[in-house]
Amino acid sequence: MSSTEQIKFRTDICYVPSLGILKSADSTQKLNLSEQYILAYLIENYGRPVTKNELLKAGWPDRIVTEASLFQVIRALRVKLHEEKKGDIIETLPRVGYQVRDFVREEVNLNTTVKLANSDKKKSPLFIGCAISGAIVIAGLSYYFFPEPEPTPDKYIIAEDVISTNQLTFIGKTKADIVDLRTKTIEIYTEHKMFFDPSLIINRRVIGYKNKDLYSFAWCRLNDQDDCIENSDFSYTVTAENWEQFSDFLSRNMKTSRETPIIQTELAREPTAQAFMNYLDGSGIHSKVIHYYISKEQSGALNYSFMSFITEDKSDYHHALSIRAASVQKYDKAPSQFLKTVIITPEMFHWSYQPSKEIIESKSVALATEKNMQDTYLNNTPTFTYLVYQQDYLNLILSDDSGSGLYWLHNSEKNARSLESTVNPENTYQD
């Protein structure tokens, strides 16, 4: 009689390795390939610490990815395994790696007979529910019959402050993130006053974001209507390792006008919108530009395609980085913490980057971000993007899942379509 093994964790979530699914009493969800590989490797090596390098090789065989990809998968697994407290299922071992905690191996067959390995616990109703669900799958029902749970956006802490006439906004996952952002901003402002006339450091909108060891800052100068002045917008994303260099740069930099890079492409038409990102990481890459192309079908649906380019420090040469396509849908299941929250559904990703001897790839935040995005697209994982600030022709975007952080999006039209939904033919959402 056919049977299959499932793993039952202490949170009463059952994992079926042969199908790559997690089951509870009332839901079933499919893990992407990297999540399956990493969870399976942790289970196979139960009882010993597993290093990050081992998991990087297990999760992405024959590919090279950064630790940020691993952190993203571990975080996703914690959520899907219903960890109430970090480490309930996947324990973090500082300076070593990870280790999976106790679990029970169960064998499920067509008549729902279950054999326990290393356990003589009583079968709870939830336990029986896992077994029955497993038997149904074995009988021939694909996991596609079980609807995937809809993704939900992360919760953020958002704090506002004022220094002189400068408007500050801080975004983080924890109170410690907010304190860190505020402290670092004040330190930069204090040092800035040592080099420049304080009367020049006024009327700025500054937004800071932190997630783990990643910092992202965006700012602009304000006019009398509190709108960003054209070409005064800047954004940088740096790691904690490069913070000192970034802080020193900001303290001594008085540049108030941004140059718009001109990128020649084979496309005949101008992009619908452009995003500009900057980096200080010693990699040889100082900026990334993304061209948005948005076309509208007769049904009202919008098709999105993106072209990414990176720019070298010592020249204006632009490398083509990637081409991708996605659809966008407004998330309206709950009130957004921001002006708008949208779901990005991946459809296609093509890696265009060619290695350059002028670029140190291992140091590049831009390349790490793009590789994270590639993983997301190849696994067809929906992600969230947030509209933080908006005015005519200009949006400030927070893209957390890929590690892009904060960036300004410049629209070719006054009433931007960049974050419209593909599911509303009238495109008349009111936020």
C-alpha positions as CSV (number, residue, x, y, z in Angstrom):
1,M,0.0,0.0,0.0
2,S,1.4,3.4,-1.0
3,S,2.5,5.7,1.8
4,T,4.5,8.8,2.4
5,E,6.4,10.4,5.2
6,Q,5.5,13.7,6.8
7,I,7.3,15.7,9.5
8,K,5.2,17.1,12.4
9,F,6.7,20.1,14.2
10,R,5.9,21.3,17.7
11,T,3.7,24.0,16.3
12,D,1.4,21.2,14.8
13,I,2.4,22.0,11.3
14,C,3.1,18.9,9.1
15,Y,5.6,18.9,6.3
16,V,5.3,16.5,3.4
17,P,8.8,16.4,1.8
18,S,7.7,14.4,-1.3
19,L,5.2,17.1,-2.2
20,G,6.9,20.1,-0.7
21,I,3.9,21.3,1.2
22,L,3.1,22.4,4.7
23,K,-0.3,21.3,6.2
24,S,-2.2,22.4,9.3
25,A,-5.7,21.4,10.3
26,D,-7.3,24.0,8.0
27,S,-4.8,25.0,5.3
28,T,-2.1,23.7,2.9
29,Q,0.6,25.8,1.3
30,K,3.4,25.0,-1.2
31,L,7.0,25.9,-0.4
32,N,9.2,27.2,-3.1
33,L,12.2,25.2,-4.2
34,S,14.8,27.0,-2.0
35,E,12.5,26.7,1.0
36,Q,12.1,23.0,0.4
37,Y,15.8,22.3,-0.1
38,I,16.8,24.2,3.1
39,L,14.0,22.8,5.3
40,A,14.9,19.2,4.0
41,Y,18.6,19.8,4.7
42,L,17.9,21.0,8.3
43,I,15.7,17.9,8.9
44,E,18.3,15.5,7.4
45,N,21.0,17.0,9.6
46,Y,18.8,17.0,12.8
47,G,21.0,17.0,15.9
48,R,23.9,19.0,14.7
49,P,24.5,22.7,13.8
50,V,24.3,23.5,10.1
51,T,26.5,26.3,8.8
52,K,25.3,29.1,6.5
53,N,27.6,27.9,3.7
54,E,26.0,24.4,3.8
55,L,22.6,25.9,3.5
56,L,23.6,28.2,0.7
57,K,24.8,25.2,-1.2
58,A,21.8,23.1,-0.4
59,G,19.2,25.9,-1.1
60,W,20.7,27.0,-4.4
61,P,22.7,24.1,-6.0
62,D,25.0,25.1,-8.8
63,R,24.3,28.8,-8.1
64,I,26.0,31.5,-6.1
65,V,23.8,33.7,-3.9
66,T,24.4,36.0,-0.9
67,E,23.5,35.3,2.7
68,A,20.6,37.8,2.2
69,S,18.8,35.1,0.2
70,L,19.3,32.6,3.0
71,F,18.0,35.1,5.6
72,Q,14.9,35.7,3.5
73,V,14.2,32.0,3.2
74,I,14.7,31.3,6.9
75,R,12.4,34.2,7.7
76,A,9.7,32.9,5.4
77,L,10.0,29.4,6.9
78,R,9.6,30.8,10.4
79,V,6.4,32.4,9.4
80,K,5.0,29.4,7.5
81,L,5.9,27.1,10.3
82,H,3.9,29.3,12.7
83,E,6.8,30.2,15.0
84,E,5.3,32.3,17.8
85,K,8.8,33.0,19.2
86,K,11.9,33.1,17.1
87,G,13.7,29.8,17.4
88,D,10.7,27.6,18.2
89,I,11.4,25.5,15.1
90,I,14.6,26.9,13.5
91,E,17.1,27.8,16.1
92,T,19.8,30.4,15.2
93,L,23.2,29.6,16.5
94,P,25.3,32.8,16.6
95,R,28.5,32.7,14.4
96,V,27.6,29.1,13.4
97,G,24.4,28.7,11.5
98,Y,21.0,27.1,12.2
99,Q,19.6,23.9,13.7
100,V,16.1,22.5,13.6
101,R,14.4,21.6,16.9
102,D,12.6,18.4,17.8
103,F,10.0,16.9,15.4
104,V,8.2,13.7,14.9
105,R,8.3,11.5,11.7
106,E,5.0,10.1,10.7
107,E,4.0,7.7,7.9
108,V,0.7,8.2,6.2
109,N,-1.0,5.8,3.9
110,L,-4.4,5.4,2.2
111,N,-6.2,4.0,5.1
112,T,-4.8,6.8,7.3
113,T,-2.8,4.4,9.4
114,V,0.0,6.4,11.0
115,K,3.2,5.0,12.5
116,L,5.3,7.2,14.8
117,A,9.0,7.2,14.7
118,N,10.7,7.8,18.1
119,S,7.4,8.7,19.7
120,D,4.4,7.1,21.4
121,K,2.4,10.3,21.9
122,K,-1.4,10.1,21.7
123,K,-2.9,11.1,18.4
124,S,-4.6,14.5,18.8
125,P,-7.4,15.7,16.6
126,L,-4.9,17.9,14.8
127,F,-2.5,15.0,14.4
128,I,-5.4,12.9,12.8
129,G,-6.3,15.9,10.6
130,C,-2.7,16.0,9.2
131,A,-2.8,12.2,8.5
132,I,-6.2,12.4,6.7
133,S,-5.0,15.4,4.7
134,G,-1.9,13.4,3.7
135,A,-4.0,10.4,2.7
136,I,-6.2,12.5,0.5
137,V,-3.1,13.9,-1.3
138,I,-1.7,10.4,-1.9
139,A,-5.1,9.3,-3.2
140,G,-4.5,11.6,-6.2
141,L,-5.5,15.1,-5.3
142,S,-2.8,17.5,-6.2
143,Y,-1.8,20.3,-3.9
144,Y,-3.1,22.6,-6.5
145,F,-6.6,21.9,-5.2
146,F,-5.6,23.5,-2.0
147,P,-5.6,27.3,-2.4
148,E,-2.4,29.0,-1.5
149,P,-2.9,31.4,1.5
150,E,-2.8,35.0,0.3
151,P,0.4,36.8,1.3
152,T,0.2,39.4,3.9
153,P,2.4,42.5,4.2
154,D,4.9,42.8,7.1
155,K,4.2,45.2,10.0
156,Y,6.3,48.2,10.4
157,I,7.0,50.8,13.0
158,I,6.8,54.3,11.5
159,A,8.0,57.3,13.5
160,E,8.2,61.0,12.6
161,D,10.4,63.8,13.9
162,V,11.6,67.3,13.1
163,I,15.1,68.8,13.2
164,S,15.0,72.5,12.6
165,T,12.8,72.7,9.5
166,N,13.7,69.3,8.3
167,Q,10.9,66.7,8.2
168,L,12.1,63.2,9.3
169,T,10.4,59.8,8.9
170,F,11.8,56.5,10.2
171,I,10.6,53.1,9.2
172,G,11.7,49.8,10.8
173,K,10.6,46.4,12.0
174,T,11.5,47.0,15.7
175,K,11.8,49.9,18.2
176,A,15.5,49.4,18.2
177,D,15.5,50.0,14.4
178,I,13.8,53.4,15.0
179,V,16.2,54.4,17.8
180,D,19.1,53.5,15.6
181,L,17.9,55.4,12.6
182,R,17.1,58.5,14.7
183,T,20.5,58.4,16.4
184,K,22.4,58.0,13.2
185,T,20.4,60.8,11.5
186,I,21.1,63.3,14.4
187,E,24.8,62.4,14.3
188,I,25.0,63.1,10.5
189,Y,23.1,66.4,10.9
190,T,25.4,67.5,13.8
191,E,28.5,66.7,11.8
192,H,27.0,68.3,8.7
193,K,26.7,71.6,10.6
194,M,30.4,71.5,11.4
195,F,31.2,71.7,7.7
196,F,28.4,73.9,6.3
197,D,26.4,76.9,7.3
198,P,23.4,75.6,9.3
199,S,21.1,78.0,7.4
200,L,21.8,75.8,4.3
201,I,20.7,72.6,6.0
202,I,17.0,73.3,6.1
203,N,13.7,72.4,4.4
204,R,14.6,68.8,3.8
205,R,12.3,65.7,3.7
206,V,14.4,62.7,5.0
207,I,13.1,59.2,5.2
208,G,15.2,56.4,6.8
209,Y,14.6,52.7,6.7
210,K,16.3,49.8,8.4
211,N,15.9,46.0,8.1
212,K,18.6,43.9,9.9
213,D,22.0,45.1,8.6
214,L,20.5,47.1,5.7
215,Y,20.1,50.9,5.8
216,S,18.3,52.9,3.2
217,F,17.9,56.7,3.1
218,A,16.0,59.0,0.7
219,W,15.7,62.8,0.9
220,C,14.9,65.9,-1.1
221,R,14.7,69.6,-0.7
222,L,11.2,71.1,-0.2
223,N,9.6,74.2,-1.8
224,D,7.1,76.5,0.0
225,Q,4.3,73.9,-0.7
226,D,6.3,71.2,1.0
227,D,6.8,69.4,-2.3
228,C,10.1,68.0,-3.4
229,I,12.0,70.3,-5.7
230,E,12.8,68.8,-9.1
231,N,16.1,66.9,-9.3
232,S,16.7,67.4,-5.6
233,D,15.9,63.8,-4.7
234,F,18.5,61.3,-3.7
235,S,18.5,57.7,-2.3
236,Y,21.2,55.4,-1.0
237,T,21.1,51.8,0.2
238,V,24.1,50.6,2.3
239,T,24.9,47.7,4.6
240,A,26.0,48.2,8.3
241,E,29.5,47.3,7.1
242,N,29.6,50.5,4.9
243,W,27.8,52.8,7.3
244,E,30.9,54.8,8.3
245,Q,31.8,55.5,4.7
246,F,28.2,56.5,4.0
247,S,28.0,58.7,7.1
248,D,31.2,60.5,6.3
249,F,30.0,61.0,2.7
250,L,26.8,62.6,3.9
251,S,28.4,64.8,6.5
252,R,30.7,66.4,3.9
253,N,28.4,66.4,0.9
254,M,26.4,69.5,0.0
255,K,25.2,68.4,-3.4
256,T,21.7,69.6,-3.9
257,S,20.9,68.7,-7.5
258,R,20.9,65.2,-9.0
259,E,22.0,64.5,-12.5
260,T,19.7,62.3,-14.5
261,P,21.6,59.5,-16.3
262,I,20.9,59.1,-20.0
263,I,20.7,55.4,-21.0
264,Q,20.4,54.4,-24.6
265,T,18.4,51.3,-25.2
266,E,17.0,49.5,-28.2
267,L,13.5,50.3,-27.1
268,A,12.0,53.1,-29.3
269,R,9.9,54.7,-26.7
270,E,10.7,56.5,-23.4
271,P,10.0,54.6,-20.2
272,T,6.8,55.3,-18.3
273,A,8.8,55.8,-15.2
274,Q,12.4,55.7,-14.0
275,A,13.9,54.7,-10.6
276,F,17.3,55.9,-9.4
277,M,19.3,54.1,-6.7
278,N,22.8,54.9,-5.3
279,Y,25.4,52.8,-3.4
280,L,28.6,53.3,-1.5
281,D,30.0,49.8,-1.0
282,G,33.5,49.7,-2.7
283,S,32.2,47.3,-5.4
284,G,32.8,49.7,-8.3
285,I,29.0,50.1,-8.8
286,H,27.7,53.5,-7.8
287,S,24.2,53.5,-9.1
288,K,21.3,51.5,-10.6
289,V,18.6,52.8,-12.9
290,I,15.4,50.9,-13.6
291,H,13.1,51.7,-16.6
292,Y,9.4,50.9,-16.1
293,Y,7.3,50.2,-19.2
294,I,3.6,50.0,-18.5
295,S,1.0,49.2,-21.2
296,K,-2.7,49.0,-20.8
297,E,-4.9,46.4,-22.4
298,Q,-8.5,46.9,-23.5
299,S,-9.7,45.1,-20.4
300,G,-8.0,47.8,-18.3
301,A,-5.3,45.4,-17.1
302,L,-1.8,46.8,-17.0
303,N,1.3,44.9,-18.2
304,Y,4.6,45.8,-16.5
305,S,8.1,45.3,-17.7
306,F,11.3,46.5,-16.2
307,M,14.9,47.0,-17.5
308,S,17.7,47.5,-14.9
309,F,21.1,49.0,-15.5
310,I,24.1,49.6,-13.3
311,T,26.7,52.3,-13.6
312,E,30.4,52.0,-12.8
313,D,32.2,54.4,-10.4
314,K,34.9,55.5,-12.9
315,S,32.8,56.0,-16.0
316,D,29.3,56.7,-17.2
317,Y,29.2,53.2,-18.8
318,H,25.9,51.4,-18.1
319,H,25.7,47.6,-17.8
320,A,22.4,46.0,-18.7
321,L,21.5,44.1,-15.5
322,S,18.1,42.4,-16.0
323,I,14.8,42.4,-17.8
324,R,11.7,41.3,-15.9
325,A,7.9,41.4,-16.2
326,A,5.2,41.4,-13.5
327,S,1.7,42.2,-12.7
328,V,0.6,44.6,-9.9
329,Q,-2.5,44.2,-7.7
330,K,-3.6,46.5,-5.0
331,Y,-3.7,44.9,-1.5
332,D,-6.9,45.9,0.1
333,K,-7.5,43.1,2.7
334,A,-6.5,45.5,5.5
335,P,-5.8,49.2,5.8
336,S,-2.3,50.0,4.5
337,Q,0.3,51.5,6.9
338,F,1.4,53.5,3.9
339,L,-0.3,55.5,1.1
340,K,-0.7,52.3,-0.8
341,T,0.3,48.7,-0.6
342,V,0.5,46.6,-3.8
343,I,1.3,43.0,-4.5
344,I,3.9,42.3,-7.2
345,T,3.3,39.0,-9.0
346,P,6.4,37.8,-10.9
347,E,6.0,36.7,-14.5
348,M,9.4,36.6,-16.1
349,F,13.1,37.4,-15.2
350,H,16.0,37.4,-17.6
351,W,19.6,38.0,-16.2
352,S,21.5,40.2,-18.6
353,Y,24.6,41.1,-16.5
354,Q,28.0,40.2,-17.8
355,P,31.0,40.2,-15.3
356,S,33.4,43.2,-15.4
357,K,36.9,43.3,-14.1
358,E,36.1,46.8,-12.7
359,I,33.4,45.4,-10.4
360,I,33.9,43.4,-7.2
361,E,30.7,41.4,-7.2
362,S,31.0,40.1,-3.7
363,K,30.8,43.7,-2.3
364,S,27.9,44.9,-4.4
365,V,24.5,45.7,-2.7
366,A,23.0,46.3,-6.2
367,L,24.0,42.8,-7.5
368,A,22.9,41.1,-4.2
369,T,19.5,42.9,-4.5
370,E,19.1,41.8,-8.1
371,K,20.0,38.2,-7.3
372,N,17.4,38.2,-4.5
373,M,14.9,39.5,-7.0
374,Q,15.9,36.7,-9.5
375,D,15.2,34.1,-6.8
376,T,11.9,35.7,-6.1
377,Y,10.9,35.7,-9.7
378,L,12.1,32.2,-10.5
379,N,10.1,30.9,-7.5
380,N,7.1,32.9,-8.5
381,T,6.9,34.4,-5.1
382,P,4.5,37.4,-4.7
383,T,6.1,40.4,-2.9
384,F,4.9,43.7,-1.5
385,T,5.8,47.2,-2.5
386,Y,4.7,50.3,-0.6
387,L,4.0,53.8,-1.6
388,V,5.6,56.0,1.1
389,Y,5.2,59.5,-0.4
390,Q,3.6,60.9,-3.6
391,Q,3.4,64.1,-5.5
392,D,3.0,65.0,-9.2
393,Y,5.4,63.0,-11.3
394,L,7.2,61.6,-8.2
395,N,6.7,58.7,-5.9
396,L,8.9,57.3,-3.0
397,I,8.8,53.5,-2.9
398,L,9.8,51.0,-0.3
399,S,10.6,47.6,-1.6
400,D,11.5,45.4,1.3
401,D,11.4,41.8,0.0
402,S,14.1,42.1,-2.5
403,G,16.3,44.3,-0.3
404,S,16.0,47.3,-2.6
405,G,14.9,49.6,0.2
406,L,13.8,53.2,-0.5
407,Y,14.0,54.7,-4.0
408,W,12.4,57.6,-5.9
409,L,10.2,56.7,-8.9
410,H,10.0,59.5,-11.5
411,N,6.9,59.3,-13.7
412,S,6.5,60.6,-17.2
413,E,2.8,61.6,-16.4
414,K,1.5,63.9,-13.8
415,N,-1.0,61.3,-12.5
416,A,1.2,58.3,-12.3
417,R,0.0,54.8,-13.2
418,S,3.1,53.2,-11.7
419,L,1.3,51.6,-8.8
420,E,-2.2,51.1,-10.3
421,S,-3.8,47.7,-10.0
422,T,-4.2,45.3,-12.9
423,V,-7.6,44.2,-11.7
424,N,-9.6,47.4,-11.9
425,P,-10.5,48.4,-15.4
426,E,-11.4,52.0,-14.4
427,N,-8.1,52.5,-12.4
428,T,-9.9,54.8,-10.0
429,Y,-8.8,53.5,-6.6
430,Q,-9.2,55.9,-3.8
431,D,-6.8,55.6,-0.8
